Each structure stands twice: as C-alpha cells, then as structure tokens.
C-alpha cells in the first residue's frame, strides 16, 4: 500500500508539474498568442499523462484523480476488486498532496514564488458545464476500456481524450479535483483562483456520476472479476 500511495502522489505531482510548467513555458514562448499557448500546454499534457500511466500504472493503477478513485471504489462494491474504503482515503490524500507539490515544483523550476495563489477566476455556469462534460467523458473512456478489456490502450486513450477536451470544453478540461487544487497554487496560465475551486470540484463529482451511469447503461452492472482502472496492478483483489 505504501508503494501504491507513493505512486499516486508522484504521478499526480508530476502531472500537475507538466500542466503548470508547460503553461508557464507557453506564456514565455508565446506571450501574445493564447491559442498557441493552449496548444503547447495541451500537447505537453497529452504526452506527460500517457507516460505517467505507462510507468506508474502497474504500481497503483494510475488513477491520479479522486473522481477515478471514487468510481473505482464504487465499482468495487459490486465486483470485489478495486479500492477498499480505507484505501480510498489514502489515495485521495496522496493525490491532493501530490497536486499541491507538483505546482510548487513547477513554480520553483521557473523561478517563481513557491506558492502564489492564482487570480484566474473560473466561476461561471458554462465553465461548470464544461467540467461536467470533461469529467463524465474521462470516466466514460476509462471504464469503457475496463469493461471491454481494453486497459492496454489506456495511456493512448486517456491522454488523447484529455488533449482533445482541452479544446472542446469551455473549461479546458481540468476534470480532476486534485489537479484543480494544485493549479490554485500557481498564478500562471494554468491556474485557478481558490474561490473558483468549489464550483469546479462539484461539477467534476457530478460528471463522474454521470460518466458511471453512462458506463452502466452501455455495459450493465459490473460483475465479479471486472478489472479496475486505469491499469490493473498486482495488488488487485
């Protein structure tokens, strides 16, 4: 379990480092072109997330996201696999702490104050809707792969979906409460003001529920032996 928590902490930290760090670099390289900044930011995120899933998936399942862990825990109630209640709390704590640590690391690498609260307000209904759509789609992708036996494609599919969702959602697809919290610690291109966090987190949780309902509608209730997302790990029960 210690190894799994370390993998979740490290994976979420590096994911936020990629998101925030590439956002800072994009602002530096393309200061007058927001579209190009988003392209640079999303491209780095696609590749970074895919690599992290490949490398750390066999250790912890590569959740890096409290919504995914909650969905895994819920599915496990029917299958006997996945996270137990005590493990769920550890995963979420590791992910949130990792998200914060990743933002601090990115700030430090670019010679910015280690902690700078973001001033980017993201508190509008259309942005919350974007987060519902982004998170529902993410859960749909992950759990459809799980139910169809396609977890080997998770790095490509999950990375590709997040990269696309940067562009087709109004919120640029945070789709992750831990990453959202981490991004509040950096007043840069990828940041989100702390006051905007509650709306985003609620929207993400709602999206996770919708995503699971869609998966159940497509595949029915999970059965005993259904694999867990994103990548099954040796400690699966």
KAVENMO-V449611 format. One record per residue. N is the residue number from 1. RES is the residue in one letter. PHI is phi in radians with two decimals (999 if undefined). PSI is psi in radians with two decimals (none if undefined). NEAR is the number of other ideal C-beta (glycine too) atoms within 8 Angstrom. Layout:
n->{N & N}
res->{RES & RES}
phi->{PHI & PHI}
psi->{PSI & PSI}
near->{NEAR & NEAR}
//
This chain:
n->{1 & 2 & 3 & 4 & 5 & 6 & 7 & 8 & 9 & 10 & 11 & 12 & 13 & 14 & 15 & 16 & 17 & 18 & 19 & 20 & 21 & 22 & 23 & 24 & 25 & 26 & 27 & 28 & 29 & 30 & 31 & 32 & 33 & 34 & 35 & 36 & 37 & 38 & 39 & 40 & 41 & 42 & 43 & 44 & 45 & 46 & 47 & 48 & 49 & 50 & 51 & 52 & 53 & 54 & 55 & 56 & 57 & 58 & 59 & 60 & 61 & 62 & 63 & 64 & 65 & 66 & 67 & 68 & 69 & 70 & 71 & 72 & 73 & 74 & 75 & 76 & 77 & 78 & 79 & 80 & 81 & 82 & 83 & 84 & 85 & 86 & 87 & 88 & 89 & 90 & 91 & 92 & 93 & 94 & 95 & 96 & 97 & 98 & 99 & 100 & 101 & 102 & 103 & 104 & 105 & 106 & 107 & 108 & 109 & 110 & 111 & 112 & 113 & 114 & 115 & 116 & 117 & 118 & 119 & 120 & 121 & 122 & 123 & 124 & 125 & 126 & 127 & 128 & 129 & 130 & 131 & 132 & 133 & 134 & 135 & 136 & 137 & 138 & 139 & 140 & 141 & 142 & 143 & 144 & 145 & 146 & 147 & 148 & 149 & 150 & 151 & 152 & 153 & 154 & 155 & 156 & 157 & 158 & 159 & 160 & 161 & 162 & 163 & 164 & 165 & 166 & 167 & 168 & 169 & 170 & 171 & 172 & 173 & 174 & 175 & 176 & 177 & 178 & 179 & 180 & 181 & 182 & 183 & 184 & 185 & 186 & 187 & 188 & 189 & 190 & 191 & 192 & 193 & 194 & 195 & 196 & 197 & 198 & 199 & 200 & 201 & 202 & 203 & 204 & 205 & 206 & 207 & 208 & 209 & 210 & 211 & 212 & 213 & 214 & 215 & 216 & 217 & 218 & 219 & 220 & 221 & 222 & 223 & 224 & 225 & 226 & 227 & 228 & 229 & 230 & 231 & 232 & 233 & 234 & 235 & 236 & 237}
res->{X & X & X & X & X & X & X & X & X & X & X & X & X & X & X & X & X & X & X & X & X & X & X & X & X & X & X & X & X & X & X & X & X & X & X & X & X & X & X & X & X & X & X & X & X & X & X & X & X & X & X & X & X & X & X & X & X & X & X & X & X & X & X & X & X & X & X & X & X & X & X & X & X & X & X & X & X & X & X & X & X & X & X & X & X & X & X & X & X & X & X & X & X & X & X & X & X & X & X & X & X & X & X & X & X & X & X & X & X & X & X & X & X & X & X & X & X & X & X & X & X & X & X & X & X & X & X & X & X & X & X & X & X & X & X & X & X & X & X & X & X & X & X & X & X & X & X & X & X & X & X & X & X & X & X & X & X & X & X & X & X & X & X & X & X & X & X & X & X & X & X & X & X & X & X & X & X & X & X & X & X & X & X & X & X & X & X & X & X & X & X & X & X & X & X & X & X & X & X & X & X & X & X & X & X & X & X & X & X & X & X & X & X & X & X & X & X & X & X & X & X & X & X & X & X & X & X & X & X & X & X & X & X & X & X & X & X}
phi->{999 & -1.06 & -1.16 & -1.15 & -1.15 & -1.09 & -1.12 & -1.19 & -1.09 & -1.13 & -1.12 & -1.19 & -1.07 & -1.21 & -1.08 & -1.19 & -1.05 & -1.10 & -1.13 & -1.26 & -1.08 & -1.20 & -1.15 & -1.13 & -1.08 & -1.09 & -1.09 & -1.26 & -1.38 & -2.31 & -1.12 & -1.94 & -2.36 & -1.17 & -1.08 & -1.18 & -1.04 & -1.16 & -1.09 & -1.13 & -1.12 & -1.21 & -1.11 & -1.09 & -1.15 & -0.99 & -1.22 & -1.10 & -1.14 & -1.06 & -1.12 & -1.10 & -1.13 & -1.09 & -1.34 & -1.80 & -0.97 & -1.11 & -1.55 & -2.12 & 1.66 & 0.97 & -1.27 & 0.97 & -2.81 & -1.00 & -1.15 & -1.13 & -1.14 & -1.09 & -1.15 & -1.11 & -1.06 & -1.14 & -1.09 & -1.10 & -1.15 & -1.68 & -1.81 & 1.45 & -1.87 & 1.43 & -1.30 & -1.50 & -1.04 & -1.12 & -1.18 & -1.01 & -1.06 & -1.14 & -1.07 & -1.14 & -1.09 & -1.10 & -1.16 & -1.16 & -1.11 & -1.11 & -1.05 & -1.14 & -1.07 & -1.15 & -1.16 & -1.07 & -1.09 & -1.09 & -1.00 & -1.13 & -1.10 & -1.80 & 1.02 & -1.94 & -0.93 & -0.97 & -2.20 & -2.35 & -1.08 & -1.15 & -1.93 & -1.43 & -1.35 & -2.36 & -2.18 & -2.41 & -1.04 & -1.19 & -1.26 & -1.09 & -1.08 & -1.03 & -1.21 & -1.05 & -1.11 & -1.07 & -1.30 & -1.05 & -1.13 & -1.09 & -1.09 & -1.05 & -1.07 & -1.10 & -1.39 & -1.17 & -1.08 & -1.07 & -1.27 & -1.73 & 1.34 & -1.87 & -1.12 & -1.09 & -1.61 & -0.99 & -0.98 & -1.22 & -1.23 & -1.20 & -1.06 & -1.13 & -1.12 & -1.09 & -1.08 & -1.18 & -1.18 & -0.93 & -1.73 & -1.75 & -1.91 & -1.18 & -1.62 & 1.05 & 0.97 & -1.20 & 0.94 & -2.86 & -1.05 & -1.16 & -1.16 & -1.07 & -1.07 & -1.05 & -1.20 & -1.24 & -1.57 & -2.44 & -1.52 & -2.35 & -0.94 & -1.61 & -1.33 & -2.49 & -1.08 & -0.92 & -1.15 & -1.54 & -1.09 & -0.96 & -1.09 & -1.16 & -1.13 & -1.08 & -1.11 & -1.15 & -1.12 & -1.09 & -1.09 & -1.08 & -1.12 & -1.08 & -1.04 & -1.13 & -1.07 & -1.14 & -1.08 & -1.13 & -1.14 & -1.42 & -2.06 & 1.41 & -1.17 & -1.15 & -1.95 & -1.01 & 1.73 & -1.08 & -1.14 & -1.84 & -1.52 & -1.43 & -2.22 & -1.01 & -2.06 & -1.05 & -1.52 & -0.99 & -1.86}
psi->{-0.65 & -0.69 & -0.69 & -0.73 & -0.68 & -0.72 & -0.69 & -0.71 & -0.88 & -0.76 & -0.77 & -0.68 & -0.81 & -0.59 & -0.81 & -0.62 & -0.74 & -0.82 & -0.89 & -0.79 & -0.77 & -0.50 & -0.74 & -0.79 & -0.69 & -0.72 & -0.61 & -0.76 & -0.56 & 1.12 & -0.37 & 0.18 & 1.68 & -0.62 & -0.74 & -0.63 & -0.77 & -0.66 & -0.79 & -0.75 & -0.81 & -0.66 & -0.78 & -0.68 & -0.74 & -0.91 & -0.73 & -0.78 & -0.74 & -0.76 & -0.75 & -0.67 & -0.75 & -0.79 & -0.75 & -0.20 & -0.79 & -0.29 & -0.89 & -0.14 & -0.12 & 0.89 & -1.03 & 0.40 & 2.05 & -0.56 & -0.74 & -0.72 & -0.72 & -0.74 & -0.68 & -0.76 & -0.76 & -0.78 & -0.64 & -0.37 & -0.44 & -0.45 & -0.35 & -0.03 & -3.09 & -2.95 & 2.45 & 2.94 & -0.79 & -0.66 & -0.62 & -0.80 & -0.71 & -0.72 & -0.82 & -0.73 & -0.77 & -0.70 & -0.77 & -0.78 & -0.67 & -0.72 & -0.76 & -0.80 & -0.65 & -0.68 & -0.73 & -0.75 & -0.77 & -0.76 & -0.81 & -0.69 & -0.53 & 0.38 & 0.72 & 2.81 & 2.43 & -0.72 & 2.04 & 1.92 & 2.30 & 2.54 & 0.15 & 1.86 & 2.29 & 1.08 & 1.24 & 2.63 & -0.66 & -0.52 & -0.68 & -0.71 & -0.71 & -0.69 & -0.64 & -0.84 & -0.81 & -0.78 & -0.68 & -0.74 & -0.70 & -0.84 & -0.70 & -0.82 & -0.87 & -0.85 & -0.42 & -0.69 & -0.74 & -0.82 & -0.42 & 0.04 & 0.43 & 0.49 & -0.35 & -0.40 & 0.07 & -0.79 & -0.80 & -0.80 & -0.79 & -0.80 & -0.75 & -0.71 & -0.81 & -0.70 & -0.73 & -0.71 & -0.40 & -0.60 & -0.51 & -0.02 & 2.57 & -0.41 & -0.03 & 0.50 & 1.21 & -0.96 & 0.48 & 1.95 & -0.68 & -0.73 & -0.66 & -0.80 & -0.79 & -0.72 & -0.30 & -0.27 & 0.16 & 2.05 & 1.20 & -2.96 & -0.67 & 0.10 & 2.90 & 2.29 & 2.43 & -0.62 & -0.35 & -0.16 & -0.81 & -0.77 & -0.71 & -0.77 & -0.75 & -0.75 & -0.69 & -0.73 & -0.72 & -0.73 & -0.66 & -0.72 & -0.79 & -0.74 & -0.76 & -0.71 & -0.69 & -0.71 & -0.78 & -0.62 & -0.61 & -0.65 & -0.10 & -3.12 & 2.51 & 2.60 & 2.90 & 2.29 & -0.11 & 2.29 & 2.85 & 2.74 & 2.95 & -0.61 & 2.15 & 2.44 & 2.89 & -0.39 & 0.11 & 2.41 & none}
near->{7 & 5 & 8 & 14 & 12 & 10 & 12 & 15 & 13 & 10 & 14 & 19 & 13 & 11 & 16 & 19 & 13 & 13 & 16 & 18 & 12 & 15 & 15 & 15 & 11 & 14 & 11 & 7 & 7 & 9 & 6 & 3 & 7 & 5 & 6 & 9 & 13 & 12 & 8 & 13 & 15 & 12 & 10 & 13 & 16 & 12 & 9 & 13 & 15 & 12 & 9 & 13 & 15 & 8 & 6 & 12 & 14 & 6 & 10 & 14 & 13 & 13 & 14 & 15 & 14 & 13 & 16 & 15 & 14 & 12 & 15 & 14 & 14 & 8 & 15 & 13 & 6 & 10 & 12 & 7 & 11 & 11 & 11 & 8 & 7 & 6 & 11 & 12 & 8 & 10 & 16 & 12 & 8 & 13 & 17 & 14 & 9 & 18 & 18 & 12 & 12 & 18 & 16 & 11 & 10 & 14 & 16 & 9 & 8 & 10 & 4 & 10 & 5 & 7 & 7 & 11 & 9 & 14 & 7 & 9 & 7 & 11 & 8 & 6 & 5 & 7 & 13 & 13 & 10 & 13 & 17 & 13 & 11 & 15 & 18 & 13 & 13 & 18 & 17 & 11 & 11 & 14 & 14 & 12 & 14 & 12 & 11 & 7 & 5 & 10 & 12 & 4 & 8 & 16 & 12 & 8 & 11 & 15 & 14 & 9 & 11 & 14 & 12 & 8 & 15 & 12 & 9 & 4 & 12 & 7 & 12 & 11 & 11 & 13 & 15 & 12 & 13 & 16 & 16 & 15 & 12 & 18 & 17 & 14 & 13 & 17 & 8 & 13 & 9 & 11 & 14 & 13 & 14 & 8 & 7 & 12 & 12 & 7 & 11 & 17 & 10 & 9 & 13 & 17 & 12 & 10 & 19 & 15 & 8 & 11 & 16 & 13 & 8 & 10 & 13 & 10 & 6 & 7 & 9 & 4 & 5 & 10 & 7 & 6 & 7 & 12 & 10 & 14 & 15 & 13 & 11 & 7 & 12 & 4 & 6 & 9 & 5}
//
